[in-house]
Amino acid sequence: MSDIKKIQDGQALSRREQLVLAVKLAMPAILAQLSSIMMQYIDASMVGRLGTDPSASVGLMSSSLWLFWGVCSMVTMGFSVQVAHCLGAKEFAKARSVLRQGLVSVLVFSVFMALLGVAIAPGLPHWLGGKAEITADATLYFTIFVAALPILTLNYICGGMLRSAGQMKIPSMLNVLMCVLDVVFNFFLIFPARQLDIAGMQFTVPGAGLGVLGAALGTVLAEVIVALLMFRYLCWRQEELNIVPMFAFAKRN
């Protein structure tokens, strides 16, 4: 019997089981935060090959983006805690109700934060002391990232809900996938088409040559794919929280 089932059945866990469960539940949350930070470093390192100014424009906006991400992540936690309590008490219909309310609430909040971020984007690089040479790229990078806040927030809340249901593997795997996709998309979007010489053979690698814009778009595309996969698994396949089709929960409870 799993530790989650033991808790739901009111059985006591040993100290070792409590520690193991805490680590299992914490790892996806840690990976979710690390993946967001890692993508910033990936963008900065890959854009850095284009020169110091593009790299500086990415680095300049990192702290502001982390602030926006942190606020949106914080908002999702309250709903995840409520769902965890409901699932622990085997109140599955109530858990699904909280899930629906949480999805709507955090997406509305994240849209507000995105609009706020877009509104301040033109002046933010100047407020942070950025040089005139990098402010245009910095504004563009921040605008695209902050406009995608609803997508990243969807990722956060879906991952939190899955952890509340005891599902640790899927959020962890998808957050690792997001970093891999970021590298792949950046590879083709940041750099122009070029020739690569591998083992004496030459290959033409396609590329959009978008620079800083490509870094932002690559990361957002990775976020979109992973958020949709996370959402689909949560709402279609996670047994306790299946809210699609809408009549599924009514038939089971």
N, C-alpha and C positions, 0 to 999 in steps of 0.2 A: 504494500500500500504506500502511495506517495505521501510526502510530508503534508502537501496541501489537503489531501483527502483526510489525513489524520486530524488536521485542524478543523475541517468541516464537520467531522464526526465527534468533535469534542475530546479527542485523545491528547494526552500530554506528550510533548516532545522532549527528548533528552537534550542536555546542553550541547552535545555534539551535533545533533540533528538541527537544533536552532541555529548554530553557527553556519553549518553547511547550507541551510536554506537561505540564510541572510546573504551569504556570498552569491548563491545562485540568482537570487532576486536582484542583487545589486549590480551584477556584471552587465546586463543589458543597458541599465541606466548609465553606467560609466561609459560603455561603448558608444551610447547615443551622444553623450557630451563630447567624448574624444573625437568622434567622427566629424562633428561640426568644426572643432578646432583644427583637426588634421586637414580638412578641406581648405581651410584658410592657409595653412602652411604649404599645402600642395600648390595652390594658386600662386602664392608668393614665390615659391621656388621655381615653378615652371615659367611664370611670367618674367622672373629675374633673368632668364636667358636672353630676353629681348633688350635688357638694359636696366640701369639703376632707376630711372624715372618710373617705368611701369611697375617695377617691384615696390617702389616707395608708395605709389598710389594705392596699391593693395594693402600694404602694411599700415598705412595711415588710417584706414577705415576699420581695421580689425576690432579695436576696442569698442567702437560704437556698435558694430554688428553684434558683438558678444553681449552687449547690454540689451539690445532689442531681443536677441534670442533668449537670453536669460529670463526676461520678463514674461515672454510667451510660454517658456517652459514651466515657469513657476505657476502660471494660471492653470495649466493642465493637471498639476499634481493633486489639487483638491478633489477633482472628480475621480482620479485614479484611486485615491484613498477611500472614497465613498463606495466605489465599485468593489474594492477589496473587502470592505466590511460586509457588503451585501452577499458577495459570493461565499465568504466565510460562514455566514448565517444561512446559506442555501436559499437566499431570496433572489432567485435568478430573474424573475420578471422585474423586480425592482432594480436589479443591476442593469438590465437592458434599458430600462427607463432612464436611469442616470446616465448611461452611455449616450443615448440619443440627446439628452439635454446638454451633456458635456460637449459633444461634437458641435452642436449649434452654437453654444455659448463661446467656446474658445475660438471658433472660426470667425464669429462676429468681432470678438476682441482683437484677433490677429489682423483682420481687415482694417480696423481702426488704427492699430499700430503701424500697419503698412502705409496707410494714407499719411499718418504723422511723419513717418520716415521719409516718404517721397517729398513731402512739403518742405522739410528742413534740409534735404540732400544738397541743393545748390549752395547753401551757405556753410554747411558743415565742414568741408575741407579748409575753408578760410578760418573758421573758429578754432580748428585744431592746429593752426599754424602751418598749413601746407604751402609749399611754394607754388607760384603761378604755373610752373611747367607741369605740375601733376594734378592740379585741382580738377581739370576737365575729366581725366580718366578716373580720378577718385570719386567724383560725383556720379559718373556713369556706373562704376562698379557698385557703389553703395545703393544706388537707386534700384538696380536690377535685383540685388540681393534682398533688400528690404521689401520690395514689391512681392517677392516670393514668400514672405513670412507665413501666409496662410498654409502654404504647402508644407513648410518645415514644422509648423505647429500641428498640422494633421499627423505628421510623422511622430512627433512627441507624444500626442495623446493616444494614438493607436499603440505605440510601444508601451506606454504606461498601462493601458487597459489590458494588453496581453500579459504583462508581468503580473498584474493583479489576479489574472486567471491562472497563474502558475506556468505560463508559456514563456520560457526563457530563450529557447534556441532560435526561433524565428526572428525576434527583434535583433538578436546579436548578429545573426547571419546577414540580415538585410542591411544593418548599419555598416558592416564590413564591405558588403557589396556596393554601398553608396560611395565609399572611398575609392574602390576599384573603378567604378563607372566614372567618377570625377577625373581620375587620371586619364582614362581612355578618351573621354569627351574633350578634355583639355588638349590632349595630344593632337587632335584633329582640328580643333577650333582656334587655338592660340596661334599656332605656327602656320606659315604658308606652305604650299606644296614644295616638296624638296626631294632630293636624291639621297638615298641611304645605301652605303656600301657594306654588305654583310657577307663575309667569307668570299670576297672577290666578286660577288654578284651585286649588281645595282638594281635598286627598287625605287620606283616613284611613289612617294607617300603623299596622298592628297591632304590638303589643309586649307582652312578658310582664311588663315592669316588675320584673325580679328584681334589679337593681342589681349589687352585687359578685358575688352568686351567678351572675347571668347572664353576667358577664365570664368567670368561671371555666368555666362550662358551654360558652360559645361557643368558647373556646380549645380545650377538650378535644374538642369535636365536630370542630373543624378538624383536630386531631391524629389523631383516629380515622380520618377519611376519607382523609387523605393517607397514613397508615401502611398502611392496607389496600390502597390503590392501589399504593404502593411494593412491598409484599409480593407482591401479585399479579403485578406486572411481573417482579420478581426470580425468583420460583419457577415461574411459568408461561411467561414469554416470553423471558427472558434465556437465550440459547442455551447458554452455557457452564455456567450454574448452575441449569438447569431441574431441580427435584427433585419436580415434580408433573406427571404421575403418577409414582409411585415407581419404576416399571420403566423410565422413559425413559432414565436414565443407564446402566442395565445393557445396554440394547440398543445404545446408541451406543458403549460401551466394552467 
